């Protein structure tokens, strides 16, 4: 459950910063979920812009 709460907090921070989220399909596949989390962390920290479905290959 702790893992899910981390994901939720990250998504909330991302949505607060960008006002958007991306397709929930990203959370269905574990590898895509990990990539999405990494890209969201980079986006929240200012290292990149918003994450797109294209970034995730979905």
SERO-4910 file (N, C-alpha, C, O; in steps of 0.05 Angstrom, whole numbers):
BEGIN
 pado doro    nc1    nc2    nc3   cac1   cac2   cac3    cc1    cc2    cc3    oc1    oc2    oc3
  Unk    A     16    -24      0      0      0      0     17     25      0     10     45    -12
  Unk    A     40     24     13     58     47     14     65     56    -15     67     80    -20
  Unk    A     71     36    -32     78     42    -60     56     58    -73     61     77    -88
  Unk    A     31     50    -69      8     64    -81      6     92    -71     -1    110    -86
  Unk    A     11     96    -46      9    123    -35     31    141    -46     26    165    -50
  Unk    A     54    131    -51     75    146    -64     67    154    -92     71    177   -101
  Unk    A     56    135   -107     47    141   -134     25    163   -134     26    181   -150
  Unk    A      7    160   -115    -15    180   -114     -4    208   -107    -12    227   -119
  Unk    A     15    209    -88     26    235    -81     41    247   -105     40    271   -110
  Unk    A     56    231   -120     71    240   -143     52    251   -164     56    272   -176
  Unk    A     30    236   -169     11    245   -189     -3    271   -180     -7    289   -197
  Unk    A     -8    274   -154    -20    298   -144     -1    322   -148    -10    344   -156
  Unk    A     24    318   -142     44    340   -146     46    347   -175     47    371   -182
  Unk    A     47    327   -192     49    331   -221     25    347   -231     27    366   -245
  Unk    A      1    338   -223    -24    351   -232    -25    380   -221    -35    398   -235
  Unk    A    -16    384   -197    -17    411   -185      2    430   -201     -4    453   -205
  Unk    A     25    419   -210     44    436   -224     35    442   -253     38    464   -262
  Unk    A     25    421   -266     19    424   -295    -11    426   -301    -19    434   -323
  Unk    A    -28    421   -281    -57    422   -285    -68    401   -303    -91    402   -312
  Unk    A    -52    380   -308    -60    359   -326    -49    332   -316    -31    332   -299
  Unk    A    -60    311   -326    -49    285   -322    -48    272   -349    -53    285   -369
  Unk    A    -41    247   -351    -40    233   -376    -56    207   -374    -68    202   -353
  Unk    A    -57    192   -395    -74    168   -396    -68    149   -373    -45    144   -366
  Unk    A    -90    139   -361    -87    119   -340    -76     93   -350    -68     76   -334
  Unk    A    -74     89   -376    -62     65   -387    -33     61   -378    -23     39   -376
  Unk    A    -21     84   -371      7     83   -362     11     67   -337     32     57   -331
  Unk    A    -10     65   -321     -8     51   -295    -15     22   -297    -13      7   -277
  Unk    A    -24     13   -320    -32    -15   -324     -8    -34   -326     -9    -57   -317
  Unk    A     13    -25   -339     37    -41   -344     59    -32   -325     64     -8   -323
  Unk    A     71    -51   -311     91    -43   -290    115    -28   -302    124     -9   -289
  Unk    A    125    -36   -325    148    -22   -337    140      7   -345    156     25   -340
  Unk    A    117     10   -356    107     36   -364    102     53   -339    107     77   -339
  Unk    A     92     41   -319     86     55   -293    113     66   -282    114     89   -273
  Unk    A    133     50   -282    159     59   -272    170     82   -288    181    101   -277
  Unk    A    168     79   -315    177    101   -332    161    126   -327    173    148   -326
  Unk    A    135    124   -324    118    147   -319    126    160   -293    127    185   -291
  Unk    A    131    145   -272    139    156   -247    165    171   -249    168    193   -238
  Unk    A    184    160   -263    210    173   -267    207    199   -282    218    220   -274
  Unk    A    191    199   -303    187    223   -319    171    244   -303    177    268   -305
  Unk    A    152    235   -286    137    254   -270    156    267   -249    154    291   -244
  Unk    A    173    251   -237    192    262   -218    210    284   -231    215    305   -219
  Unk    A    219    278   -255    236    297   -270    220    322   -276    230    344   -274
  Unk    A    194    319   -284    178    342   -290    172    359   -266    173    384   -267
  Unk    A    165    346   -243    159    361   -219    184    376   -209    182    398   -198
  Unk    A    208    365   -213    232    378   -204    243    398   -224    263    412   -219
  Unk    A    229    402   -247    236    422   -266    257    413   -287    267    430   -302
  Unk    A    263    388   -288    283    378   -307    272    374   -335    287    370   -354
  Unk    A    245    374   -337    232    369   -363    204    381   -361    195    389   -340
  Unk    A    191    381   -384    163    391   -385    143    368   -379    151    347   -369
  Unk    A    118    373   -385     97    353   -380    103    327   -394    115    326   -415
  Unk    A     94    305   -382     96    278   -393     73    274   -413     50    281   -407
  Unk    A     79    264   -436     59    258   -455     56    228   -459     73    212   -452
  Unk    A     33    219   -471     30    191   -477     52    182   -496     60    159   -495
  Unk    A     61    199   -514     82    193   -533    108    187   -518    124    169   -526
  Unk    A    114    202   -496    138    196   -480    137    168   -469    158    155   -466
  Unk    A    113    159   -463    110    133   -451    105    110   -471    105     87   -464
  Unk    A    102    118   -496     98     97   -517     70     85   -516     66     62   -523
  Unk    A     51    101   -507     23     90   -506      5    107   -523    -19    101   -524
***
